[in-house]
Amino acid sequence: MTSLLYWGEVVVAVASVVLGLVIGYQAYRGFRRNDSRSMQYLSLGLIFLTAVPFTLSFVGTLVINFQPDLANLERYLLAASRTIQLVGLGFITYSLYEKP
Amino acid sequence: MSEDCDDEKVLALLDDEYARAILTATSAEPMSAQTLSERCDASVTTIYRRIDRLKECDLVEEQLQPQPDGNHYKVYASRLESFSVSFEDGEMRADITRAEAEEDVADRFTRMWQDL
């Protein structure tokens, strides 16, 4: 049961990273194609909000699974993820007010 | 389809040598006004004037050609696939087939985000 839940989490995490990267990439192309500053911040924000924290926590969990003595790092990883997400949201907010 | 462009206007436009040349050339691949000017042996001003009329009738679409150096330029692509006229039962019927407008996902995304 735990392993099913674990693999479910892995699938969700990977799917989130992929989707986050797809949207972030399209925003980046929008920035390149239309010289749009707001799209540049949006793409950065989306990637910071999705792909980076998920990858971080996924890699962190993997490391802790193999190195149980690093378990106390988990709190810092979580804090780092949350901070990166906040920065991502900051970028997206800024992109809303930034002129094209 | 724009309201201010009826079948007669399209017919009149197709009667124009340069408009036809633009539609023919850009049916193969999108081209800049400069390239069209050379292909159609017309001044750039003439090309732009025809493109304006063609755009009014939604027969040509404008695209931005991204360049690595950031100096994007505009290219034009034909949207007209076919135009046919038939005379039957005392009526004239015109049929226009346009190519499916294909907006790039990134461009649509940009437009959506900027319109917020």
Backbone of each chain as ProteinMPNN parsed JSONL, in Angstrom:
{"seq_chain_A": "MTSLLYWGEVVVAVASVVLGLVIGYQAYRGFRRNDSRSMQYLSLGLIFLTAVPFTLSFVGTLVINFQPDLANLERYLLAASRTIQLVGLGFITYSLYEKP", "coords_chain_A": {"N_chain_A": [[0.837, -1.206, 0.0], [1.881, 1.248, 0.864], [3.913, 1.452, -1.016], [2.506, 1.655, -3.349], [1.313, 4.127, -2.988], [3.606, 5.612, -2.887], [4.635, 5.325, -5.502], [2.566, 6.479, -6.852], [2.869, 9.106, -6.022], [5.329, 9.66, -7.202], [4.672, 9.527, -9.952], [2.826, 11.64, -10.127], [4.514, 13.752, -9.42], [6.454, 13.713, -11.479], [4.784, 14.14, -13.71], [3.876, 16.708, -13.083], [6.237, 18.169, -13.262], [6.842, 17.832, -15.983], [4.56, 19.018, -17.237], [4.748, 21.591, -16.171], [7.148, 22.387, -17.311], [6.467, 22.319, -20.025], [4.497, 24.371, -20.244], [5.998, 26.487, -19.278], [7.996, 26.544, -21.214], [6.549, 27.224, -23.514], [5.772, 29.77, -22.767], [8.259, 30.928, -22.701], [8.94, 30.769, -25.415], [7.013, 32.492, -26.322], [7.976, 34.85, -25.264], [10.414, 35.061, -26.714], [9.481, 35.149, -29.368], [7.749, 37.318, -29.43], [9.059, 39.369, -28.284], [8.443, 39.856, -25.623], [8.56, 41.094, -22.477], [6.991, 40.514, -20.249], [6.273, 37.902, -20.709], [8.663, 36.661, -20.407], [9.156, 36.851, -17.665], [6.931, 35.447, -16.835], [7.479, 32.856, -17.803], [9.789, 32.198, -16.367], [8.709, 32.344, -13.802], [6.769, 30.293, -13.883], [8.357, 28.039, -14.173], [9.888, 28.135, -11.867], [7.864, 27.816, -10.068], [6.805, 25.294, -10.546], [8.481, 23.117, -11.907], [11.108, 23.318, -10.705], [10.861, 23.193, -7.715], [9.528, 20.691, -7.461], [11.334, 18.919, -8.647], [13.46, 19.287, -6.931], [12.428, 18.414, -4.415], [11.859, 15.84, -5.092], [14.344, 14.714, -5.813], [15.576, 15.133, -3.361], [14.045, 13.479, -1.63], [14.718, 11.041, -2.699], [17.463, 10.932, -2.169], [17.421, 10.934, 0.632], [16.131, 8.53, 1.058], [18.112, 6.742, 0.421], [20.191, 7.523, 2.009], [19.672, 7.49, 5.028], [20.652, 8.9, 7.248], [20.685, 11.498, 6.514], [18.269, 12.526, 6.978], [17.397, 14.748, 8.46], [17.72, 16.819, 6.783], [15.465, 17.162, 5.346], [13.599, 19.075, 6.222], [14.86, 21.447, 5.556], [14.989, 21.209, 2.813], [12.263, 21.299, 2.175], [11.68, 23.858, 3.045], [13.304, 25.27, 1.264], [12.092, 24.589, -1.188], [9.552, 25.766, -0.856], [10.314, 28.43, -0.689], [11.415, 28.855, -3.245], [9.103, 28.487, -4.726], [7.671, 30.68, -3.855], [9.231, 32.745, -4.899], [8.825, 32.184, -7.607], [6.043, 32.72, -7.812], [6.226, 35.391, -7.26], [7.574, 36.315, -9.558], [5.592, 35.775, -11.482], [3.531, 37.451, -10.615], [4.817, 39.894, -10.945], [5.121, 39.84, -13.717], [2.546, 40.27, -14.517], [2.174, 42.95, -14.108], [4.209, 44.108, -15.425], [5.067, 45.901, -18.344], [4.329, 44.849, -21.731]], "CA_chain_A": [[0.0, 0.0, 0.0], [2.778, 2.415, 0.907], [4.681, 1.553, -2.244], [1.574, 2.159, -4.368], [1.202, 5.559, -2.718], [4.891, 6.203, -3.25], [4.722, 5.435, -6.963], [1.567, 7.485, -7.244], [3.501, 10.418, -5.798], [6.367, 9.839, -8.225], [4.011, 9.821, -11.223], [2.276, 12.994, -10.044], [5.625, 14.703, -9.42], [7.037, 13.772, -12.825], [3.814, 14.783, -14.599], [3.872, 18.14, -12.766], [7.457, 18.756, -13.818], [6.713, 17.867, -17.448], [3.572, 20.031, -17.62], [5.31, 22.899, -15.824], [8.163, 22.724, -18.308], [5.792, 22.593, -21.305], [3.901, 25.713, -20.187], [7.103, 27.437, -19.142], [8.68, 26.622, -22.51], [5.708, 28.006, -24.431], [5.88, 31.171, -22.334], [9.583, 31.377, -23.133], [8.85, 31.0, -26.86], [6.229, 33.718, -26.47], [8.916, 35.935, -24.975], [11.347, 35.181, -27.833], [8.808, 35.481, -30.624], [7.05, 38.599, -29.384], [9.86, 40.319, -27.523], [7.583, 40.229, -24.511], [9.197, 40.983, -21.169], [6.108, 39.879, -19.277], [6.32, 36.459, -20.94], [9.938, 36.183, -19.865], [8.94, 36.654, -16.226], [5.947, 34.385, -16.655], [8.113, 31.551, -18.005], [10.637, 31.973, -15.197], [7.824, 32.111, -12.661], [6.145, 28.972, -13.99], [9.363, 26.996, -13.954], [10.2, 28.194, -10.43], [6.7, 27.385, -9.295], [6.496, 23.876, -10.762], [9.55, 22.155, -12.18], [12.251, 23.36, -9.787], [10.598, 22.61, -6.39], [9.201, 19.269, -7.56], [12.58, 18.202, -8.888], [14.236, 19.394, -5.692], [11.906, 17.546, -3.359], [11.96, 14.461, -5.575], [15.747, 14.307, -5.651], [15.822, 15.109, -1.916], [13.449, 12.265, -1.073], [15.515, 9.92, -3.194], [18.73, 10.93, -1.42], [17.133, 10.546, 2.018], [15.822, 7.096, 1.057], [19.343, 5.951, 0.365], [21.075, 7.98, 3.079], [18.74, 7.866, 6.095], [21.241, 9.815, 8.235], [20.494, 12.875, 6.055], [16.832, 12.798, 7.093], [17.087, 16.082, 9.018], [17.778, 17.795, 5.678], [14.158, 17.249, 4.714], [12.964, 20.353, 6.573], [15.489, 22.523, 4.781], [14.543, 21.041, 1.427], [10.892, 21.783, 2.109], [11.741, 25.32, 3.148], [13.865, 25.772, 0.008], [11.045, 24.453, -2.205], [8.534, 26.794, -0.61], [10.889, 29.741, -1.024], [11.5, 28.943, -4.706], [7.73, 28.68, -5.213], [7.299, 32.069, -3.581], [9.926, 33.554, -5.9], [8.099, 31.944, -8.86], [4.803, 33.499, -7.752], [6.639, 36.79, -7.367], [7.833, 36.58, -10.978], [4.316, 35.79, -12.214], [2.855, 38.688, -10.226], [5.529, 40.993, -11.603], [4.841, 39.776, -15.152], [1.204, 40.824, -14.744], [2.215, 44.413, -14.073], [5.255, 44.527, -16.353], [4.556, 46.211, -19.686], [4.731, 43.831, -22.691]], "C_chain_A": [[0.868, 1.251, 0.0], [3.504, 2.58, -0.418], [3.79, 2.06, -3.383], [1.445, 3.673, -4.234], [2.476, 6.273, -3.163], [4.991, 6.387, -4.757], [3.705, 6.427, -7.53], [2.161, 8.879, -7.124], [4.55, 10.702, -6.861], [5.735, 10.243, -9.56], [3.482, 11.248, -11.228], [3.398, 14.029, -10.13], [6.215, 14.851, -10.812], [6.086, 14.476, -13.79], [3.786, 16.289, -14.359], [5.08, 18.832, -13.366], [7.315, 18.905, -15.328], [5.747, 18.972, -17.87], [4.092, 21.438, -17.331], [6.328, 23.347, -16.854], [7.525, 23.06, -19.655], [5.23, 24.02, -21.307], [4.992, 26.766, -20.099], [7.836, 27.641, -20.463], [7.863, 27.438, -23.507], [5.744, 29.486, -24.059], [7.214, 31.748, -22.783], [9.593, 31.657, -24.637], [8.054, 32.277, -27.14], [7.097, 34.954, -26.241], [9.865, 36.154, -26.164], [10.657, 35.697, -29.095], [8.21, 36.876, -30.614], [7.811, 39.667, -28.617], [9.116, 40.781, -26.288], [8.28, 39.985, -23.177], [8.311, 40.243, -20.182], [6.117, 38.359, -19.461], [7.616, 35.857, -20.409], [9.775, 35.896, -18.372], [7.943, 35.546, -15.958], [6.615, 33.017, -16.8], [9.031, 31.212, -16.832], [9.782, 31.591, -13.988], [7.226, 30.714, -12.682], [7.138, 27.862, -13.69], [9.764, 26.954, -12.477], [9.065, 27.641, -9.575], [6.489, 25.875, -9.396], [7.742, 23.007, -10.821], [10.638, 22.14, -11.111], [11.923, 22.751, -8.415], [10.273, 21.122, -6.433], [10.465, 18.434, -7.744], [13.408, 18.152, -7.613], [13.732, 18.41, -4.642], [11.993, 16.08, -3.775], [13.374, 13.927, -5.382], [16.081, 14.181, -4.167], [15.292, 13.838, -1.278], [14.265, 11.037, -1.458], [16.815, 9.779, -2.398], [18.497, 10.429, -0.004], [16.807, 9.059, 2.118], [17.077, 6.249, 1.105], [20.329, 6.314, 1.477], [20.235, 8.435, 4.269], [19.334, 8.844, 7.116], [21.132, 11.271, 7.792], [19.049, 13.348, 6.247], [16.515, 14.2, 7.615], [17.186, 17.19, 7.968], [16.389, 18.091, 5.094], [13.473, 18.594, 4.96], [13.52, 21.491, 5.736], [15.077, 22.46, 3.314], [13.145, 21.603, 1.229], [10.878, 23.31, 2.133], [12.261, 25.921, 1.845], [12.822, 25.724, -1.102], [10.007, 25.556, -2.085], [9.045, 28.179, -1.009], [10.968, 29.926, -2.543], [10.113, 29.167, -5.304], [7.282, 30.121, -5.006], [7.953, 33.006, -4.597], [9.209, 33.429, -7.256], [6.815, 32.754, -8.913], [5.096, 34.984, -7.866], [6.872, 37.185, -8.817], [6.521, 36.709, -11.755], [3.544, 37.071, -11.897], [3.486, 39.883, -10.949], [5.202, 41.032, -13.093], [3.46, 40.338, -15.487], [1.249, 42.343, -14.85], [3.269, 44.987, -14.999], [4.624, 44.808, -17.723], [5.111, 45.187, -20.675], [6.14, 44.078, -23.228]], "O_chain_A": [[0.628, 2.19, -0.759], [3.695, 3.699, -0.894], [4.244, 2.791, -4.263], [1.466, 4.404, -5.224], [2.441, 7.366, -3.727], [5.378, 7.451, -5.241], [3.946, 7.106, -8.528], [1.985, 9.724, -8.003], [4.659, 11.821, -7.362], [6.195, 11.177, -10.217], [3.66, 11.982, -12.2], [3.268, 15.046, -10.812], [6.453, 15.964, -11.279], [6.513, 15.306, -14.592], [3.685, 17.067, -15.308], [4.977, 19.933, -13.908], [7.622, 19.956, -15.891], [6.062, 19.771, -18.751], [3.907, 22.357, -18.128], [6.378, 24.518, -17.231], [7.978, 23.97, -20.35], [5.456, 24.783, -22.247], [4.925, 27.804, -20.758], [8.246, 28.753, -20.796], [8.414, 28.245, -24.256], [5.746, 30.352, -24.934], [7.296, 32.905, -23.194], [10.172, 32.645, -25.089], [8.367, 33.037, -28.057], [6.966, 35.963, -26.933], [10.095, 37.292, -26.574], [11.179, 36.565, -29.795], [8.161, 37.546, -31.646], [7.278, 40.74, -28.334], [9.151, 41.962, -25.942], [8.554, 38.848, -22.794], [8.794, 39.448, -19.376], [5.985, 37.613, -18.491], [7.657, 34.692, -20.012], [10.193, 34.849, -17.877], [8.073, 34.796, -14.99], [6.348, 32.114, -16.007], [9.049, 30.075, -16.36], [10.09, 30.649, -13.257], [7.174, 30.031, -11.66], [6.805, 26.872, -13.038], [9.957, 25.88, -11.907], [9.287, 27.075, -8.504], [6.043, 25.246, -8.436], [8.024, 22.249, -9.892], [11.048, 21.071, -10.66], [12.648, 21.858, -7.977], [10.687, 20.37, -5.551], [10.651, 17.399, -7.103], [13.98, 17.12, -7.262], [14.514, 17.665, -4.052], [12.175, 15.193, -2.94], [13.574, 12.832, -4.856], [16.776, 13.252, -3.755], [15.981, 13.192, -0.489], [14.473, 10.126, -0.657], [17.215, 8.682, -2.008], [19.259, 9.61, 0.509], [17.144, 8.401, 3.102], [17.115, 5.191, 1.733], [21.191, 5.514, 1.841], [20.095, 9.636, 4.5], [18.582, 9.55, 7.788], [21.437, 12.181, 8.563], [18.653, 14.406, 5.758], [15.488, 14.778, 7.26], [16.799, 18.333, 8.21], [16.17, 19.114, 4.445], [12.861, 19.176, 4.064], [12.792, 22.368, 5.271], [14.85, 23.479, 2.662], [12.872, 22.292, 0.246], [10.172, 23.96, 1.362], [11.75, 26.935, 1.369], [12.672, 26.678, -1.866], [9.631, 26.193, -3.069], [8.316, 28.987, -1.584], [10.641, 30.989, -3.069], [9.953, 29.928, -6.258], [6.611, 30.709, -5.855], [7.321, 33.938, -5.095], [9.009, 34.42, -7.959], [6.52, 33.398, -9.92], [4.339, 35.741, -8.475], [6.432, 38.245, -9.261], [6.351, 37.616, -12.571], [2.975, 37.699, -12.789], [2.796, 40.751, -11.483], [5.027, 42.104, -13.67], [3.228, 40.821, -16.596], [0.467, 42.949, -15.584], [3.25, 46.173, -15.328], [3.769, 44.059, -18.196], [6.229, 44.702, -20.498], [6.63, 43.305, -24.052]]}, "seq_chain_B": "MSEDCDDEKVLALLDDEYARAILTATSAEPMSAQTLSERCDASVTTIYRRIDRLKECDLVEEQLQPQPDGNHYKVYASRLESFSVSFEDGEMRADITRAEAEEDVADRFTRMWQDL", "coords_chain_B": {"N_chain_B": [[-14.161, 35.915, -41.422], [-14.205, 39.132, -42.736], [-16.569, 41.779, -42.392], [-16.679, 43.945, -44.052], [-15.962, 43.093, -46.533], [-17.0, 41.822, -49.357], [-18.009, 39.24, -51.738], [-17.715, 40.4, -54.27], [-15.735, 42.246, -53.872], [-13.568, 40.643, -53.349], [-13.381, 39.382, -55.828], [-12.732, 41.599, -57.437], [-10.297, 42.183, -56.346], [-8.851, 39.947, -57.06], [-8.678, 40.374, -59.699], [-6.613, 42.01, -59.932], [-3.322, 42.214, -60.959], [-0.968, 42.249, -59.353], [-1.908, 41.593, -56.834], [-2.707, 38.995, -57.299], [-0.226, 37.881, -57.897], [1.042, 38.122, -55.431], [-0.561, 36.454, -53.829], [-0.077, 34.045, -55.115], [2.715, 33.642, -54.827], [3.01, 33.637, -52.015], [1.585, 31.433, -51.347], [3.145, 29.283, -51.373], [5.235, 29.65, -49.494], [5.692, 31.655, -46.511], [6.499, 35.099, -47.014], [8.6, 38.011, -46.97], [7.821, 41.52, -47.422], [9.797, 42.702, -48.876], [11.039, 40.539, -50.273], [8.816, 39.777, -51.753], [8.522, 41.988, -53.328], [10.661, 41.719, -55.064], [10.082, 39.232, -56.256], [7.619, 39.728, -57.487], [8.13, 41.774, -59.1], [7.566, 44.47, -58.394], [7.199, 47.669, -56.762], [8.088, 48.143, -53.285], [6.226, 49.68, -51.993], [3.934, 49.347, -53.576], [3.523, 46.624, -53.115], [2.964, 46.639, -50.342], [0.604, 48.124, -50.384], [-1.129, 46.42, -51.781], [-1.048, 44.231, -50.054], [-2.302, 45.292, -47.812], [-4.937, 45.551, -48.763], [-5.473, 42.887, -49.301], [-5.281, 41.836, -46.758], [-7.44, 43.032, -45.556], [-9.504, 41.587, -46.633], [-8.976, 39.261, -45.479], [-7.335, 37.486, -46.801], [-4.709, 37.227, -46.748], [-2.255, 36.594, -44.293], [-0.453, 38.055, -41.569], [2.723, 37.333, -40.275], [5.149, 36.944, -37.67], [8.53, 36.709, -38.133], [10.758, 35.073, -36.289], [14.046, 35.978, -35.348], [17.365, 34.947, -34.591], [18.976, 37.061, -33.74], [17.214, 38.82, -32.722], [16.088, 40.736, -34.332], [13.29, 40.653, -35.449], [11.282, 40.097, -38.337], [8.493, 40.971, -40.491], [6.482, 38.624, -42.153], [4.429, 37.474, -44.861], [1.651, 35.387, -45.426], [-0.288, 33.454, -47.623], [-3.783, 33.03, -47.28], [-5.727, 32.156, -48.818], [-7.18, 29.443, -50.308], [-8.823, 28.49, -52.339], [-10.926, 29.96, -54.834], [-14.0, 30.072, -56.145], [-16.35, 30.549, -58.757], [-19.699, 30.216, -59.626], [-22.304, 29.936, -62.003], [-25.566, 29.467, -61.878], [-28.91, 28.396, -62.233], [-29.878, 30.987, -62.626], [-28.39, 32.453, -60.848], [-25.503, 33.892, -59.323], [-22.839, 32.383, -57.739], [-20.372, 32.563, -55.305], [-17.571, 30.952, -53.952], [-15.398, 30.785, -51.277], [-12.48, 29.34, -50.129], [-10.639, 29.214, -47.303], [-7.406, 28.796, -45.847], [-6.894, 26.981, -42.833], [-6.555, 29.021, -40.073], [-3.575, 29.166, -38.388], [-2.58, 29.663, -35.432], [0.283, 30.16, -33.546], [0.98, 28.348, -30.551], [2.53, 29.603, -28.579], [2.284, 32.273, -29.314], [-0.437, 32.667, -28.998], [-0.661, 32.235, -26.282], [0.906, 34.357, -25.32], [-0.64, 36.508, -26.204], [-3.005, 36.035, -24.757], [-2.086, 36.285, -22.11], [-1.167, 38.896, -22.064], [-3.472, 40.233, -22.485], [-4.803, 40.1, -20.15]], "CA_chain_B": [[-14.421, 36.746, -42.602], [-14.54, 40.505, -42.357], [-17.886, 42.174, -42.927], [-16.532, 44.961, -45.097], [-15.345, 42.515, -47.726], [-17.912, 40.85, -49.947], [-17.475, 38.441, -52.852], [-17.318, 41.269, -55.385], [-14.473, 42.877, -53.53], [-12.551, 39.609, -53.551], [-13.247, 39.251, -57.286], [-12.011, 42.778, -57.929], [-8.923, 42.058, -55.874], [-8.214, 38.892, -57.853], [-8.471, 40.925, -61.037], [-5.369, 42.772, -59.875], [-2.149, 41.396, -61.293], [-0.034, 42.141, -58.227], [-2.566, 40.847, -55.75], [-2.616, 37.57, -57.68], [1.174, 37.459, -57.776], [1.322, 37.983, -53.992], [-1.244, 35.243, -53.357], [0.6, 32.88, -55.693], [4.031, 33.454, -54.216], [2.919, 33.325, -50.584], [0.894, 30.16, -51.114], [4.204, 28.282, -51.207], [5.841, 29.887, -48.183], [5.584, 33.048, -46.082], [7.558, 35.945, -47.558], [8.62, 39.411, -46.544], [7.43, 42.453, -48.47], [10.994, 42.907, -49.695], [11.131, 39.39, -51.177], [7.68, 39.842, -52.674], [8.796, 43.067, -54.271], [11.539, 41.167, -56.1], [9.386, 38.155, -56.968], [6.5, 40.208, -58.283], [8.624, 42.904, -59.872], [6.774, 45.651, -58.046], [7.845, 48.412, -55.682], [7.656, 47.724, -51.954], [4.999, 50.443, -51.703], [2.834, 48.64, -54.25], [3.304, 45.375, -52.388], [2.275, 46.944, -49.078], [-0.768, 48.557, -50.676], [-1.916, 45.219, -52.105], [-1.148, 43.411, -48.846], [-3.345, 45.909, -46.98], [-6.246, 45.176, -49.307], [-5.63, 41.435, -49.124], [-5.517, 41.588, -45.331], [-8.821, 43.464, -45.292], [-10.387, 40.484, -47.015], [-8.521, 38.069, -44.772], [-6.771, 36.55, -47.775], [-3.286, 37.11, -46.427], [-2.036, 36.852, -42.871], [0.86, 38.56, -41.206], [3.399, 36.534, -39.251], [6.429, 37.499, -37.244], [9.599, 35.723, -38.332], [11.745, 35.318, -35.233], [15.449, 35.88, -35.734], [18.237, 34.752, -33.414], [19.54, 38.329, -33.269], [16.149, 39.647, -32.146], [15.494, 41.64, -35.317], [12.21, 39.924, -36.107], [10.633, 40.841, -39.408], [7.155, 40.497, -40.823], [6.29, 37.904, -43.405], [3.022, 37.342, -45.21], [1.301, 34.066, -45.943], [-1.616, 33.42, -48.232], [-4.779, 32.206, -46.585], [-6.712, 31.753, -49.825], [-6.892, 28.157, -50.95], [-9.493, 28.493, -53.639], [-12.047, 30.87, -55.029], [-14.704, 29.597, -57.341], [-17.592, 31.249, -59.082], [-20.562, 29.396, -60.484], [-23.552, 30.571, -62.469], [-26.531, 28.375, -61.96], [-30.302, 28.742, -61.897], [-30.047, 32.435, -62.593], [-27.714, 33.051, -59.704], [-24.056, 33.77, -59.277], [-22.406, 31.974, -56.4], [-18.924, 32.558, -55.109], [-17.146, 30.148, -52.8], [-14.016, 31.028, -50.882], [-11.94, 28.42, -49.128], [-9.433, 29.743, -46.67], [-6.612, 27.85, -45.063], [-7.119, 27.097, -41.406], [-5.608, 29.92, -39.409], [-2.822, 28.385, -37.423], [-1.852, 30.551, -34.539], [1.226, 29.428, -32.707], [0.58, 28.26, -29.139], [3.26, 30.613, -27.807], [1.716, 33.587, -29.629], [-1.763, 32.759, -28.365], [-0.386, 32.349, -24.849], [1.359, 35.73, -25.093], [-1.787, 37.403, -26.376], [-3.907, 35.819, -23.612], [-1.476, 36.8, -20.885], [-1.072, 40.35, -22.133], [-4.827, 40.8, -22.476], [-5.374, 39.96, -18.795]], "C_chain_B": [[-14.839, 38.132, -42.166], [-15.823, 40.945, -43.071], [-17.743, 43.131, -44.107], [-15.852, 44.408, -46.349], [-16.278, 41.458, -48.308], [-17.26, 40.151, -51.145], [-16.971, 39.318, -53.997], [-15.957, 41.904, -55.133], [-13.313, 41.883, -53.725], [-12.289, 39.423, -55.039], [-12.417, 40.388, -57.861], [-10.536, 42.691, -57.547], [-8.161, 41.03, -56.713], [-7.959, 39.344, -59.29], [-7.129, 41.669, -61.095], [-4.154, 41.842, -60.018], [-1.234, 41.176, -60.096], [-0.625, 41.372, -57.053], [-2.49, 39.352, -56.038], [-1.202, 37.055, -57.498], [1.538, 37.237, -56.31], [0.7, 36.69, -53.461], [-0.541, 33.994, -53.87], [1.911, 32.599, -54.972], [3.911, 33.005, -52.762], [2.122, 32.056, -50.304], [1.93, 29.063, -50.886], [4.861, 28.428, -49.846], [5.69, 31.354, -47.815], [6.767, 33.866, -46.6], [7.465, 37.353, -47.011], [8.206, 40.289, -47.721], [8.59, 42.691, -49.432], [11.151, 41.782, -50.734], [10.025, 39.438, -52.22], [7.908, 40.898, -53.745], [9.686, 42.567, -55.413], [10.812, 40.115, -56.943], [8.332, 38.691, -57.935], [6.887, 41.39, -59.165], [7.743, 44.138, -59.65], [7.493, 46.387, -56.925], [7.306, 47.938, -54.34], [6.354, 48.431, -51.577], [3.78, 49.755, -52.321], [2.489, 47.366, -53.499], [2.532, 45.643, -51.1], [0.826, 47.345, -49.313], [-1.659, 47.342, -50.971], [-2.106, 44.357, -50.858], [-2.234, 43.959, -47.918], [-4.735, 45.503, -47.458], [-6.51, 43.689, -49.119], [-5.921, 41.09, -47.666], [-6.947, 41.953, -44.948], [-9.801, 42.336, -45.594], [-9.952, 39.17, -46.38], [-7.97, 37.015, -45.735], [-5.288, 36.319, -47.522], [-3.14, 37.359, -44.934], [-0.586, 37.246, -42.611], [1.452, 37.657, -40.138], [4.704, 37.215, -38.898], [7.481, 36.406, -37.381], [10.671, 35.96, -37.286], [13.164, 35.113, -35.754], [16.301, 35.696, -34.478], [18.762, 36.08, -32.86], [18.468, 39.273, -32.726], [15.516, 40.61, -33.113], [14.422, 40.912, -36.114], [11.656, 40.765, -37.252], [9.314, 40.185, -39.792], [7.167, 39.741, -42.145], [4.793, 37.716, -43.618], [2.778, 35.969, -45.813], [-0.11, 34.113, -46.5], [-2.551, 32.566, -47.392], [-5.79, 31.653, -47.575], [-6.308, 30.43, -50.448], [-7.564, 28.086, -52.298], [-10.637, 29.491, -53.637], [-12.749, 30.401, -56.283], [-16.009, 30.357, -57.506], [-18.433, 30.318, -59.935], [-21.823, 30.174, -60.827], [-24.547, 29.461, -62.695], [-27.9, 28.889, -61.559], [-30.481, 30.249, -61.73], [-29.378, 33.116, -61.417], [-26.211, 32.893, -59.837], [-23.651, 33.397, -57.854], [-20.895, 31.952, -56.333], [-18.601, 31.747, -53.857], [-15.676, 30.402, -52.519], [-13.602, 29.968, -49.878], [-10.641, 28.994, -48.602], [-8.7, 28.655, -45.923], [-6.942, 28.058, -43.593], [-6.078, 28.047, -40.806], [-4.874, 29.119, -38.346], [-2.001, 29.313, -36.553], [-0.934, 29.711, -33.665], [0.781, 29.469, -31.241], [1.226, 29.388, -28.325], [2.692, 32.005, -28.058], [0.351, 33.767, -28.967], [-1.609, 32.983, -26.862], [0.011, 33.79, -24.51], [0.178, 36.694, -25.161], [-2.73, 37.295, -25.18], [-3.364, 36.501, -22.36], [-1.447, 38.32, -20.892], [-2.443, 41.019, -22.099], [-5.455, 40.757, -21.094], [-5.611, 41.328, -18.146]], "O_chain_B": [[-15.724, 38.289, -41.324], [-16.107, 40.531, -44.195], [-18.558, 43.136, -45.03], [-15.247, 45.151, -47.122], [-16.338, 40.333, -47.811], [-16.118, 40.436, -51.508], [-15.946, 39.029, -54.614], [-15.146, 42.076, -56.043], [-12.236, 42.243, -54.2], [-11.141, 39.318, -55.471], [-11.513, 40.168, -58.668], [-9.652, 43.072, -58.314], [-6.988, 41.216, -57.034], [-7.133, 38.77, -60.0], [-6.591, 41.921, -62.173], [-4.0, 40.85, -59.306], [-0.778, 40.06, -59.849], [0.061, 40.609, -56.374], [-2.241, 38.547, -55.141], [-0.99, 35.944, -57.011], [2.251, 36.29, -55.978], [1.345, 35.929, -52.74], [-0.42, 33.002, -53.151], [2.182, 31.471, -54.56], [4.624, 32.101, -52.326], [1.995, 31.647, -49.15], [1.629, 28.036, -50.279], [5.027, 27.445, -49.123], [5.574, 32.207, -48.695], [7.9, 33.385, -46.622], [6.39, 37.825, -46.639], [8.237, 39.855, -48.873], [8.396, 42.859, -50.636], [11.368, 42.043, -51.917], [10.25, 39.18, -53.402], [7.537, 40.724, -54.907], [9.497, 42.938, -56.571], [10.91, 40.104, -58.17], [8.17, 38.184, -59.045], [6.053, 41.934, -59.889], [7.25, 44.754, -60.595], [8.307, 45.796, -56.215], [6.203, 47.397, -54.262], [5.489, 47.85, -50.922], [2.74, 49.603, -51.68], [1.318, 47.061, -53.274], [1.558, 44.951, -50.802], [-0.067, 46.967, -48.555], [-2.785, 47.246, -50.482], [-3.188, 43.817, -50.629], [-2.989, 43.197, -47.314], [-5.601, 45.155, -46.655], [-7.631, 43.28, -48.816], [-6.698, 40.182, -47.371], [-7.58, 41.284, -44.132], [-10.798, 42.158, -44.895], [-10.483, 38.105, -46.696], [-8.119, 35.813, -45.513], [-4.695, 35.357, -48.009], [-3.811, 38.224, -44.371], [0.345, 36.842, -43.308], [0.759, 37.26, -39.202], [5.286, 37.951, -39.694], [7.344, 35.32, -36.819], [11.417, 36.935, -37.373], [13.432, 34.179, -36.51], [15.977, 36.238, -33.421], [18.971, 36.211, -31.654], [18.773, 40.393, -32.318], [14.516, 41.248, -32.784], [14.607, 40.594, -37.289], [11.571, 41.989, -37.153], [9.051, 39.026, -39.474], [7.783, 40.169, -43.121], [4.0, 37.789, -42.679], [3.579, 35.458, -46.597], [-1.006, 34.729, -45.923], [-2.165, 31.523, -46.864], [-6.606, 30.797, -47.234], [-5.235, 30.306, -51.039], [-6.957, 27.673, -53.286], [-11.222, 29.816, -52.604], [-12.151, 30.342, -57.357], [-16.666, 30.746, -56.54], [-17.923, 29.698, -60.869], [-22.327, 30.964, -60.029], [-24.389, 28.626, -63.586], [-28.028, 29.716, -60.656], [-31.152, 30.714, -60.808], [-29.752, 34.224, -61.034], [-25.711, 31.908, -60.381], [-24.079, 34.03, -56.89], [-20.227, 31.39, -57.201], [-19.283, 31.854, -52.838], [-14.823, 30.256, -53.395], [-14.299, 29.73, -48.891], [-9.686, 29.226, -49.343], [-9.307, 27.706, -45.427], [-7.233, 29.174, -43.162], [-4.876, 27.884, -41.015], [-5.496, 28.471, -37.504], [-0.882, 29.694, -36.895], [-1.337, 28.683, -33.12], [0.275, 30.482, -30.758], [0.577, 30.036, -27.504], [2.619, 32.825, -27.142], [0.019, 34.835, -28.453], [-2.312, 33.791, -26.255], [-0.482, 34.369, -23.542], [0.012, 37.567, -24.309], [-3.199, 38.302, -24.649], [-4.087, 37.199, -21.648], [-1.671, 38.96, -19.864], [-2.576, 42.189, -21.743], [-6.53, 41.319, -20.886], [-6.084, 41.4, -17.012]]}, "name": "protein", "num_of_chains": 2, "seq": "MTSLLYWGEVVVAVASVVLGLVIGYQAYRGFRRNDSRSMQYLSLGLIFLTAVPFTLSFVGTLVINFQPDLANLERYLLAASRTIQLVGLGFITYSLYEKPMSEDCDDEKVLALLDDEYARAILTATSAEPMSAQTLSERCDASVTTIYRRIDRLKECDLVEEQLQPQPDGNHYKVYASRLESFSVSFEDGEMRADITRAEAEEDVADRFTRMWQDL"}
